[in-house]
Amino acid sequence: MFVGAIELDILLGDVHSLKQKRSVVKPVLAEVRKRFDVSVAEAGHLDLHRRTLIGAAVVAADGAHVRDVLDNCERFIASRPEFELLSAHRRLIGPDD
């Protein structure tokens, strides 16, 4: 069993309130969850209206599959015009860890 997680630090574009931030972030989280079958949540910078930290996690029998899913999640979120990806941090835990 392999468990992978990714943490994406994001700067939001033209957002001026926390309410507006939620209206931008929430649909993207739903799309990532649906498209890639991962657990995903806004996990940081909750009190800042122009920043967000999105975390996603996946469990699979194959480490390569976990890496592919996390790559696809990162590419999808980075491709969003309203997001500027500042950094991405990954963790992969396998049977030897």
Backbone torsions as a table, in degrees:
resi	resn	phi	psi	omega
1	MET	NA	136.9	177.1
2	PHE	-122.5	138.7	176.9
3	VAL	-122.0	128.6	178.7
4	GLY	-125.5	145.3	177.6
5	ALA	-139.3	148.5	176.7
6	ILE	-134.3	141.7	179.0
7	GLU	-120.8	120.5	-176.4
8	LEU	-114.9	117.8	177.8
9	ASP	-93.0	122.8	-169.6
10	ILE	-128.7	138.1	170.9
11	LEU	-101.1	128.3	-179.1
12	LEU	-90.2	150.6	-178.8
13	GLY	-74.0	-117.6	-173.1
14	ASP	-81.1	73.1	-179.1
15	VAL	-123.3	130.8	-173.8
16	HIS	-121.4	2.9	179.1
17	SER	-156.3	163.2	176.5
18	LEU	-65.9	-34.5	178.2
19	LYS	-64.0	-42.9	178.1
20	GLN	-66.6	-38.3	177.4
21	LYS	-58.1	-47.8	-179.6
22	ARG	-60.7	-37.0	-179.0
23	SER	-69.7	-20.7	176.8
24	VAL	-88.9	-43.5	-172.7
25	VAL	-77.1	-42.6	-173.9
26	LYS	-56.7	-47.1	179.0
27	PRO	-65.2	-31.6	178.5
28	VAL	-68.7	-41.2	176.8
29	LEU	-60.9	-42.8	179.1
30	ALA	-63.0	-39.9	180.0
31	GLU	-67.9	-41.2	178.1
32	VAL	-63.3	-44.4	179.6
33	ARG	-59.1	-46.3	-177.1
34	LYS	-71.1	-45.0	-173.7
35	ARG	-71.7	-38.4	-172.3
36	PHE	-112.9	0.0	178.1
37	ASP	53.3	53.2	179.3
38	VAL	-122.5	163.2	168.0
39	SER	-86.7	130.5	-176.3
40	VAL	-144.5	144.7	-179.5
41	ALA	-158.0	157.2	168.8
42	GLU	-78.3	118.0	-168.6
43	ALA	-118.4	2.8	-179.6
44	GLY	-167.4	170.5	-177.3
45	HIS	56.2	37.4	-174.8
46	LEU	-66.8	-24.8	-177.6
47	ASP	-98.1	2.5	178.3
48	LEU	-104.9	131.6	-174.8
49	HIS	-83.7	-15.7	179.4
50	ARG	-110.5	6.1	179.1
51	ARG	-130.3	150.2	172.6
52	THR	-149.6	153.3	174.9
53	LEU	-121.1	115.6	-178.9
54	ILE	-105.8	131.1	177.7
55	GLY	-116.6	138.4	177.4
56	ALA	-134.7	145.8	-179.5
57	ALA	-139.4	149.0	179.9
58	VAL	-144.9	147.8	176.7
59	VAL	-123.3	134.6	178.9
60	ALA	-154.8	167.9	-179.8
61	ALA	-80.5	-16.3	-173.9
62	ASP	-125.0	127.8	179.8
63	GLY	-63.3	-34.8	179.0
64	ALA	-64.7	-37.9	178.1
65	HIS	-65.3	-42.0	178.1
66	VAL	-59.5	-47.0	179.1
67	ARG	-61.8	-41.1	178.8
68	ASP	-62.2	-43.8	179.9
69	VAL	-63.3	-45.1	179.3
70	LEU	-65.3	-38.4	175.1
71	ASP	-59.3	-45.5	-179.3
72	ASN	-64.6	-39.8	176.5
73	CYS	-61.3	-46.6	-179.7
74	GLU	-62.0	-45.2	179.2
75	ARG	-62.1	-42.6	-179.7
76	PHE	-62.1	-47.5	-178.0
77	ILE	-68.9	-39.5	179.2
78	ALA	-65.7	-25.4	-178.4
79	SER	-80.3	-10.0	-179.0
80	ARG	-69.9	127.4	-176.9
81	PRO	-66.5	-24.3	-178.9
82	GLU	-84.4	-4.7	-178.1
83	PHE	-114.2	141.9	167.5
84	GLU	-118.7	112.4	-178.5
85	LEU	-74.4	115.8	-179.1
86	LEU	-87.7	-40.3	178.2
87	SER	-161.1	158.7	177.1
88	ALA	-137.7	130.1	178.4
89	HIS	-124.6	132.6	-177.8
90	ARG	-118.1	154.7	172.2
91	ARG	-138.1	137.0	176.4
92	LEU	-130.8	124.3	179.2
93	ILE	-115.0	126.1	-179.1
94	GLY	-118.5	-175.2	-176.4
95	PRO	-65.4	-20.0	-179.1
96	ASP	-88.7	-6.6	-177.1
97	ASP	-86.6	NA	NA
